[in-house]
Amino acid sequence: MALDTERALKSPTRSLARMVVKTEFDQLPAPVVHEAKRAIMDFIGEALGGCTTDIAEISLAYVRRLGGKPECTLIGYQDRTSPLLAAYANTRVGDALDATDFFMNSGHIGCPLVASALAICEGQKRSGRDLLTSVVVGFEVGARIALATTLLPASAPRGADRHQRLGIMEFAAAAAAAKGLNLDEEQVANAFGITGSNAAMRAGRFGEYFPLPTLKYADTGWEAVNGVNGALLAEIGLTAHPEILDGERGLWAIRGTGHCDFDLMTRDLGKKWYLPGNSYKPWPSCRYTHHPLTVFLKLIRENEIKAEDIDRVLIRIEKRGAGPRFASKDPVGEVSCEFNQPHAMAMGAFGIERGPLWYAPETMEDPRIVSFRHKVDVELRTDFPGSELWSSEDWLLKIPTAVTVTAKGKTFEACGEYAKGDPWTPDTFLNDDDLKAKFRDFAKWGNIASTSWRDRLEDIMSLVWRLERVDDVSQLTRLLVR
C-alpha cells in the first residue's frame, strides 16, 4: 500500500525514484550528455579488451550453462542471452582488467551501470537517447548515495570508517534498468527496495589472500544483476520496502556505514549532475596505483630516466594504497598484479603497452619485470590529514602521494595529490582524444588478428558520439561482436 503523499515527498529514496522517472533526454545539459557518451565508449573499450582474460572465459562458460532467451549481446562474443545474464557477463568482462572509472575516490559506478543500461535498452529496443538518459540517471543515483555515505560529518571522530557499504553500483544499475523499462515512480522505489534487500556485503578479507582470487572484493557482475533484477521484478509487480534508504533504520544503518547525509543525497536533484566529475583510468590497475604511477612517470620523463638506470623507487602513500597486497614484490597472477604498486611501476618504467599485455604471462614472468619489482618499496604515509577532513569533497578528491627515485647516482623526488584521469585539473583531465586512444589500445585486443577490426572500432566510436540520432541500440551492439 502506498504511503501518504506528505511522507512520500519527504522520502530520500522516493526523491531519487522521482528523479529517475521525470528526467527526460531533452532536459539534460549538453556536457552531461557528452559525458555519458564518454562513459559508454570507455566501458565498451574495457570490455573488448577484457575478452582476452580468464575472467571473461569463466563468465562466458557460466552464461552458456544457464542459457537465457537470446535477446542481448555478449560483448566480444557471438553468443546472445537474456538481459540479466548479459548485464552479468558484460560487467565482469568490462571489469576484468581493472581499468574502470572511479568516482571521487569513493567507488566504481560506470561498468555495471553501462552494462545494465545497455542490456535493458537492447532487449527493449530502446533508442540511443534512451540509453544516454538511463546512464545519466543511473550514475546520478549511484553518485549521490556514494557521497551521502562516504563523506563523514565534521563531528566524526578521527579514524572513523568512511567507506560506504551500500552497493552504490547496484542502485545505479537498478536506476538505469528502471529507466530503460520505463517504470513509474512507485515501481522505481520498489526496484530500489528489492535491490537493497539483496545488496551484497563486500569481502573485507579480499586483501588477505595471496595470490589474490579472481573474484575481487565484490562480484561486480552480480551487483549489475541485482540492480537489473530489482527493476525487472518491480515491473512485474513485486513490492519491497520503497523507502529502504530512509531514516535511522535505513539500509545505511543496517550495513554499518555509520552516517548518511540525506540532504546531500537529494540536494539540487535534476539541477546538479555528478557525471562530469567522474574519473577515467588511463591504465589497467587499481586506482590507488594510479596516483604513484602519475607522479613516477612525470618524474622519469622530466629527468630522462630509463628503467635500467633505476636502483630504487620509494612510494609513500596513505593506507588505501599501502596495504600488503599493494606492497608485495612478488605478486602472482593477474588480479594480484592489478592491485600491486611494484608491478604498476615496472609497467610504467618499461613502457609496456596498456591493456591485456600488462597481465600476459610473458610480461608478469619477464625477468626484467621481476627484478624491477624488487626495487620498489611502499611505505605508509603517516602525515596524511586525519579523517575529520573527509567531511570535505575537496579532501575526498585527493590521495597525497610522494615518489622518490634513486638513479644515476642521484635522488629525484616528486609529490602529487591527483591521478591521471581525474577531471579536476587540466594536467590530469583525459580529453576526448585521450579516451579514444585508450579505447583503441584496449579494444583492439577484442579481435587482434582481424585486419578489419580496427576499422570496426572507428565505426563503434563514431556511433557512440552520435547516439542521440540512433533509433535502436542494437545498431551499436551488433558492432560489438567479434
C-alpha positions as CSV (number, residue, x, y, z in Angstrom):
1,M,0.0,0.0,0.0
2,A,1.4,3.4,-1.0
3,L,2.3,5.8,1.9
4,D,0.6,9.2,2.3
5,T,1.7,12.0,-0.1
6,E,3.4,14.1,2.5
7,R,5.6,11.3,3.8
8,A,6.4,10.2,0.2
9,L,7.5,13.8,-0.7
10,K,10.0,13.8,2.2
11,S,11.5,10.4,1.4
12,P,15.0,10.5,0.0
13,T,14.6,7.1,-1.6
14,R,11.4,8.3,-3.4
15,S,13.1,11.6,-4.3
16,L,15.7,9.6,-6.2
17,A,13.0,7.4,-7.8
18,R,11.1,10.6,-8.8
19,M,14.2,12.0,-10.5
20,V,14.7,8.7,-12.4
21,V,11.1,8.9,-13.8
22,K,10.9,12.6,-14.5
23,T,14.3,13.1,-16.2
24,E,14.0,13.2,-20.0
25,F,16.7,13.4,-22.5
26,D,15.8,16.9,-23.7
27,Q,16.3,18.2,-20.1
28,L,19.9,17.0,-19.9
29,P,22.6,19.7,-20.3
30,A,24.9,19.1,-23.3
31,P,28.0,18.5,-21.2
32,V,26.2,15.8,-19.2
33,V,25.1,14.0,-22.4
34,H,28.6,14.2,-23.8
35,E,30.0,12.7,-20.6
36,A,27.5,9.8,-20.9
37,K,28.9,9.1,-24.3
38,R,32.4,9.1,-22.9
39,A,31.4,6.7,-20.2
40,I,29.8,4.3,-22.7
41,M,32.8,4.4,-25.0
42,D,35.2,3.8,-22.1
43,F,33.2,0.8,-20.9
44,I,33.0,-0.8,-24.4
45,G,36.7,-0.5,-24.9
46,E,37.4,-2.1,-21.5
47,A,35.0,-4.9,-22.2
48,L,36.5,-5.7,-25.6
49,G,40.0,-5.7,-24.1
50,G,38.8,-7.9,-21.2
51,C,37.6,-10.6,-23.6
52,T,41.2,-12.0,-23.6
53,T,41.2,-12.8,-19.8
54,D,40.4,-15.9,-17.8
55,I,37.7,-14.0,-16.0
56,A,36.0,-13.5,-19.4
57,E,36.1,-17.2,-20.2
58,I,34.7,-18.1,-16.8
59,S,31.8,-15.6,-17.3
60,L,31.1,-16.9,-20.8
61,A,31.0,-20.5,-19.5
62,Y,28.7,-19.5,-16.7
63,V,26.2,-17.8,-19.1
64,R,26.4,-20.7,-21.5
65,R,25.5,-23.1,-18.7
66,L,22.5,-21.0,-17.6
67,G,21.3,-20.3,-21.2
68,G,18.8,-17.5,-21.4
69,K,16.5,-16.1,-24.0
70,P,18.8,-14.8,-26.8
71,E,17.8,-11.1,-26.7
72,C,21.1,-9.3,-25.8
73,T,24.7,-9.2,-27.0
74,L,27.6,-10.6,-25.1
75,I,30.4,-8.1,-25.9
76,G,33.2,-9.7,-27.8
77,Y,31.4,-13.0,-28.5
78,Q,28.7,-14.3,-30.9
79,D,26.6,-15.7,-28.1
80,R,23.3,-14.0,-27.1
81,T,21.5,-14.3,-23.8
82,S,18.9,-12.6,-21.6
83,P,19.3,-9.0,-20.3
84,L,20.0,-10.3,-16.8
85,L,22.8,-12.6,-17.9
86,A,24.2,-10.0,-20.4
87,A,24.4,-7.5,-17.6
88,Y,26.4,-10.0,-15.6
89,A,28.8,-11.2,-18.2
90,N,29.4,-7.8,-19.8
91,T,30.1,-6.3,-16.4
92,R,32.6,-9.0,-15.4
93,V,34.4,-8.7,-18.8
94,G,34.4,-4.9,-18.6
95,D,35.9,-5.1,-15.1
96,A,38.4,-7.9,-15.8
97,L,41.4,-5.6,-16.5
98,D,40.5,-3.2,-13.6
99,A,40.5,-0.2,-16.0
100,T,37.1,1.0,-15.0
101,D,36.1,4.5,-14.0
102,F,36.3,5.8,-10.4
103,F,34.0,8.4,-8.9
104,M,35.6,10.8,-6.4
105,N,37.7,8.1,-4.9
106,S,34.5,6.6,-3.4
107,G,33.6,3.8,-5.8
108,H,33.3,2.5,-9.3
109,I,29.9,3.2,-11.0
110,G,30.3,3.2,-14.8
111,C,31.0,-0.5,-15.6
112,P,27.9,-2.2,-14.0
113,L,25.8,0.8,-14.8
114,V,26.5,1.0,-18.5
115,A,26.4,-2.8,-18.9
116,S,22.9,-2.9,-17.2
117,A,21.6,0.1,-19.3
118,L,22.9,-1.4,-22.5
119,A,21.4,-4.8,-21.8
120,I,17.9,-3.5,-20.9
121,C,17.9,-0.9,-23.7
122,E,18.9,-3.5,-26.3
123,G,16.3,-6.0,-25.0
124,Q,13.6,-3.3,-25.0
125,K,14.7,-2.0,-28.4
126,R,15.2,1.5,-27.0
127,S,16.9,4.4,-28.8
128,G,20.3,5.9,-28.2
129,R,18.6,8.8,-26.4
130,D,17.0,6.3,-24.0
131,L,20.4,4.7,-23.4
132,L,22.1,8.0,-22.7
133,T,19.3,9.0,-20.3
134,S,19.5,5.7,-18.5
135,V,23.2,6.1,-18.0
136,V,22.8,9.6,-16.7
137,V,20.1,8.9,-14.1
138,G,21.8,5.7,-13.0
139,F,25.1,7.5,-12.4
140,E,23.3,10.2,-10.5
141,V,21.7,7.7,-8.1
142,G,25.0,5.9,-7.5
143,A,27.0,9.1,-7.1
144,R,24.6,10.7,-4.6
145,I,24.4,7.5,-2.5
146,A,28.2,7.2,-2.6
147,L,28.7,10.8,-1.4
148,A,26.0,10.7,1.2
149,T,27.5,7.6,2.8
150,T,31.2,8.3,2.2
151,L,31.7,12.0,3.3
152,L,32.0,12.0,7.1
153,P,30.2,14.6,9.2
154,A,32.5,17.2,10.6
155,S,31.9,15.8,14.1
156,A,33.1,12.3,13.2
157,P,35.9,11.0,15.4
158,R,39.4,10.6,14.0
159,G,39.7,7.1,12.5
160,A,36.0,6.8,11.7
161,D,35.0,4.5,8.9
162,R,34.4,6.4,5.7
163,H,33.9,3.5,3.3
164,Q,30.4,3.0,2.1
165,R,28.9,-0.4,2.1
166,L,25.6,0.2,0.4
167,G,26.4,-1.3,-3.0
168,I,26.3,2.0,-5.0
169,M,26.8,0.1,-8.2
170,E,23.7,-2.0,-7.5
171,F,21.5,1.1,-7.0
172,A,23.0,2.7,-10.1
173,A,22.2,-0.4,-12.2
174,A,18.7,-0.5,-10.8
175,A,18.0,3.1,-11.7
176,A,19.4,2.6,-15.2
177,A,17.4,-0.5,-15.8
178,A,14.2,1.0,-14.3
179,K,14.6,4.0,-16.7
180,G,15.1,1.6,-19.7
181,L,12.0,-0.3,-18.7
182,N,10.0,2.9,-18.3
183,L,8.9,2.2,-14.8
184,D,6.7,4.6,-12.8
185,E,7.7,6.2,-9.5
186,E,6.2,3.6,-7.3
187,Q,7.9,0.8,-9.3
188,V,11.3,2.5,-9.2
189,A,11.0,2.9,-5.4
190,N,10.2,-0.8,-5.2
191,A,13.1,-1.6,-7.5
192,F,15.4,0.2,-5.0
193,G,13.7,-1.8,-2.2
194,I,14.2,-5.1,-3.9
195,T,17.8,-4.3,-4.8
196,G,18.7,-3.0,-1.4
197,S,17.2,-6.1,0.3
198,N,19.6,-8.2,-1.7
199,A,22.6,-5.9,-1.7
200,A,25.8,-7.9,-1.3
201,M,28.3,-7.3,1.5
202,R,31.8,-6.6,0.3
203,A,34.5,-9.1,1.1
204,G,36.6,-7.1,3.6
205,R,39.2,-10.0,3.7
206,F,39.9,-9.9,0.0
207,G,43.4,-8.5,0.5
208,E,44.4,-11.2,3.0
209,Y,44.9,-13.9,0.4
210,F,47.9,-14.4,-1.8
211,P,47.7,-14.8,-4.7
212,L,44.5,-12.6,-4.8
213,P,41.4,-14.5,-6.0
214,T,39.8,-13.7,-9.4
215,L,36.7,-12.7,-7.5
216,K,37.7,-9.3,-6.0
217,Y,36.1,-7.6,-3.0
218,A,32.8,-7.9,-4.8
219,D,31.3,-9.6,-7.9
220,T,30.6,-6.5,-10.0
221,G,28.6,-8.7,-12.4
222,W,26.3,-9.8,-9.6
223,E,25.9,-6.2,-8.5
224,A,24.6,-5.4,-12.0
225,V,22.4,-8.5,-11.9
226,N,20.9,-7.4,-8.5
227,G,20.0,-3.9,-9.9
228,V,18.5,-5.3,-13.1
229,N,16.7,-8.0,-11.2
230,G,15.2,-5.4,-8.9
231,A,13.9,-3.4,-11.8
232,L,12.5,-6.5,-13.7
233,L,10.7,-7.8,-10.6
234,A,9.3,-4.4,-9.8
235,E,7.9,-4.2,-13.4
236,I,6.1,-7.5,-12.9
237,G,4.6,-6.3,-9.6
238,L,6.9,-7.4,-6.7
239,T,6.9,-4.9,-3.9
240,A,9.5,-4.3,-1.3
241,H,10.5,-1.5,1.1
242,P,10.0,1.6,-1.0
243,E,11.9,3.8,1.4
244,I,14.9,1.5,2.0
245,L,17.5,4.2,2.3
246,D,15.5,6.4,4.7
247,G,15.8,7.3,8.3
248,E,17.7,5.9,11.3
249,R,16.8,2.3,10.3
250,G,17.6,2.7,6.6
251,L,19.9,0.3,4.7
252,W,23.0,2.5,5.5
253,A,22.4,1.9,9.3
254,I,21.8,-1.8,8.8
255,R,25.0,-2.2,6.8
256,G,27.1,-0.3,9.4
257,T,28.0,2.7,7.4
258,G,27.5,4.9,10.5
259,H,26.3,8.0,8.7
260,C,24.1,9.2,5.8
261,D,23.7,12.8,4.7
262,F,20.2,12.8,3.2
263,D,20.4,16.5,2.3
264,L,23.5,15.8,0.2
265,M,21.8,12.8,-1.4
266,T,18.8,14.9,-2.6
267,R,20.1,18.4,-2.9
268,D,19.6,20.0,-6.3
269,L,18.2,16.9,-7.9
270,G,17.7,17.5,-11.6
271,K,19.9,20.6,-11.4
272,K,23.3,19.4,-10.3
273,W,24.8,16.5,-12.2
274,Y,27.8,14.5,-10.9
275,L,28.7,12.6,-14.1
276,P,31.1,15.2,-15.4
277,G,33.0,14.7,-12.1
278,N,33.8,11.1,-13.0
279,S,37.5,9.9,-13.3
280,Y,38.7,7.6,-16.0
281,K,41.6,5.2,-15.6
282,P,44.3,5.5,-18.2
283,W,45.9,2.3,-17.0
284,P,44.6,-1.2,-16.2
285,S,45.2,-1.4,-12.5
286,C,43.6,-0.5,-9.2
287,R,43.0,3.3,-8.9
288,Y,45.3,3.5,-5.9
289,T,48.2,2.6,-8.0
290,H,47.5,5.5,-10.4
291,H,48.5,8.3,-8.0
292,P,52.1,6.9,-7.6
293,L,52.2,6.0,-11.3
294,T,51.2,9.5,-12.3
295,V,54.0,11.0,-10.2
296,F,56.5,8.4,-11.2
297,L,56.0,8.7,-15.0
298,K,56.3,12.5,-14.8
299,L,59.4,12.3,-12.7
300,I,61.3,9.9,-15.0
301,R,60.1,11.7,-18.1
302,E,61.3,15.1,-17.0
303,N,64.6,13.8,-15.8
304,E,65.1,11.4,-18.8
305,I,65.5,8.4,-16.5
306,K,65.3,4.9,-18.1
307,A,64.3,1.7,-16.5
308,E,67.8,0.3,-16.5
309,D,69.0,3.5,-14.7
310,I,66.8,3.0,-11.7
311,D,68.2,1.5,-8.4
312,R,65.2,2.1,-6.2
313,V,61.7,3.5,-6.1
314,L,60.1,4.5,-2.8
315,I,56.4,5.2,-2.7
316,R,54.8,7.0,0.2
317,I,51.1,6.9,0.2
318,E,48.2,6.7,2.7
319,K,46.6,3.4,3.8
320,R,44.3,3.0,0.8
321,G,47.4,2.3,-1.4
322,A,49.9,0.9,1.1
323,G,48.4,-2.4,2.3
324,P,50.2,-5.8,1.9
325,R,48.7,-6.5,-1.5
326,F,49.9,-3.2,-2.8
327,A,53.4,-3.6,-1.4
328,S,54.2,-7.2,-2.3
329,K,57.3,-7.6,-4.5
330,D,56.2,-11.0,-5.8
331,P,52.6,-10.7,-7.0
332,V,51.3,-13.9,-8.7
333,G,48.6,-13.8,-11.3
334,E,46.5,-11.1,-13.0
335,V,44.5,-9.8,-10.1
336,S,47.4,-9.7,-7.7
337,C,49.3,-7.6,-10.2
338,E,46.3,-5.3,-10.7
339,F,46.5,-4.4,-7.0
340,N,50.3,-4.0,-6.8
341,Q,52.4,-0.9,-6.8
342,P,55.7,-2.6,-7.8
343,H,54.1,-4.2,-10.9
344,A,52.5,-0.9,-11.9
345,M,55.9,0.9,-11.6
346,A,57.5,-1.8,-13.7
347,M,54.9,-1.4,-16.4
348,G,55.4,2.3,-16.5
349,A,59.2,2.1,-16.3
350,F,59.5,-0.3,-19.3
351,G,56.6,1.4,-21.2
352,I,54.6,-1.8,-21.5
353,E,51.5,-1.1,-23.7
354,R,48.5,-0.6,-21.6
355,G,45.8,-3.2,-21.8
356,P,45.9,-7.0,-21.6
357,L,49.7,-7.1,-22.2
358,W,50.2,-5.9,-18.6
359,Y,48.9,-9.3,-17.4
360,A,50.1,-11.6,-20.1
361,P,52.2,-14.4,-18.6
362,E,55.2,-13.5,-20.6
363,T,55.0,-10.0,-19.1
364,M,54.4,-10.9,-15.5
365,E,57.2,-13.5,-15.6
366,D,59.7,-11.4,-17.6
367,P,63.0,-11.4,-15.6
368,R,63.3,-7.7,-16.2
369,I,59.9,-7.1,-14.6
370,V,60.5,-9.4,-11.7
371,S,63.8,-7.7,-11.0
372,F,62.4,-4.2,-11.2
373,R,59.5,-5.1,-8.8
374,H,62.1,-5.9,-6.2
375,K,63.5,-2.3,-6.4
376,V,60.1,-0.8,-5.4
377,D,59.3,-0.2,-1.7
378,V,55.9,1.1,-0.4
379,E,55.6,3.0,2.9
380,L,52.6,4.2,4.7
381,R,52.4,8.0,4.6
382,T,51.7,9.0,8.2
383,D,51.5,12.7,7.7
384,F,48.2,12.4,5.7
385,P,45.5,14.5,7.2
386,G,43.1,12.8,9.6
387,S,39.6,11.5,8.7
388,E,38.0,14.7,10.2
389,L,38.9,16.3,6.9
390,W,37.0,13.8,4.9
391,S,33.9,15.8,5.6
392,S,35.1,18.0,2.6
393,E,34.6,16.9,-1.0
394,D,37.9,18.6,-1.7
395,W,39.8,16.1,0.5
396,L,37.8,13.2,-0.9
397,L,39.3,14.0,-4.3
398,K,42.9,13.8,-3.1
399,I,45.3,11.0,-2.3
400,P,48.6,12.8,-1.5
401,T,51.5,10.7,-2.8
402,A,55.3,11.0,-2.7
403,V,57.6,9.1,-5.0
404,T,61.4,9.0,-4.7
405,V,63.6,7.6,-7.4
406,T,67.3,6.7,-7.0
407,A,69.0,6.6,-10.3
408,K,72.3,7.5,-12.0
409,G,73.8,8.2,-8.6
410,K,71.2,10.9,-7.8
411,T,67.9,11.1,-5.9
412,F,64.8,12.5,-7.5
413,E,61.6,13.2,-5.6
414,A,58.1,14.5,-6.6
415,C,54.7,14.7,-5.0
416,G,51.1,14.8,-6.2
417,E,47.5,14.7,-5.0
418,Y,45.6,13.7,-8.1
419,A,45.9,10.9,-10.6
420,K,45.9,11.0,-14.4
421,G,42.3,10.7,-15.4
422,D,40.9,13.0,-12.7
423,P,38.8,15.8,-14.2
424,W,39.6,18.4,-11.6
425,T,42.9,19.7,-13.1
426,P,44.0,20.5,-16.7
427,D,47.1,18.3,-16.2
428,T,45.1,15.2,-15.2
429,F,42.0,15.5,-17.3
430,L,41.6,12.9,-20.1
431,N,40.1,14.7,-23.1
432,D,38.1,13.0,-25.9
433,D,41.2,12.3,-27.9
434,D,42.8,10.7,-24.8
435,L,39.8,8.5,-24.2
436,K,39.7,7.5,-27.8
437,A,43.4,6.5,-27.6
438,K,42.6,4.4,-24.6
439,F,39.7,2.8,-26.4
440,R,41.8,1.8,-29.3
441,D,44.6,0.4,-27.1
442,F,42.2,-1.8,-25.2
443,A,39.5,-2.7,-27.8
444,K,42.0,-3.8,-30.5
445,W,42.6,-7.0,-28.4
446,G,39.0,-8.0,-28.9
447,N,40.0,-9.3,-32.3
448,I,43.7,-8.6,-32.7
449,A,44.1,-11.0,-35.6
450,S,41.5,-9.4,-37.8
451,T,42.7,-6.9,-40.4
452,S,39.3,-5.1,-40.5
453,W,38.8,-4.9,-36.7
454,R,40.4,-1.6,-36.3
455,D,38.1,-0.1,-38.9
456,R,35.2,-1.6,-36.9
457,L,36.5,0.2,-33.7
458,E,36.3,3.6,-35.5
459,D,32.7,2.7,-36.5
460,I,31.9,2.0,-32.9
461,M,33.3,5.3,-31.7
462,S,31.5,7.2,-34.4
463,L,28.2,5.6,-33.5
464,V,28.7,6.4,-29.8
465,W,29.4,10.0,-30.5
466,R,26.0,10.3,-32.4
467,L,23.9,8.1,-30.1
468,E,21.2,10.7,-29.8
469,R,20.4,10.1,-33.5
470,V,20.3,6.2,-33.2
471,D,16.8,4.8,-33.3
472,D,17.7,1.3,-31.9
473,V,20.6,0.5,-29.6
474,S,21.1,-2.8,-31.5
475,Q,22.7,-0.7,-34.2
476,L,25.6,-0.3,-31.7
477,T,25.5,-3.7,-30.0
478,R,25.8,-5.6,-33.3
479,L,29.2,-3.9,-33.9
480,L,30.5,-5.3,-30.6
481,V,30.5,-9.0,-31.7
482,R,33.8,-10.5,-32.9
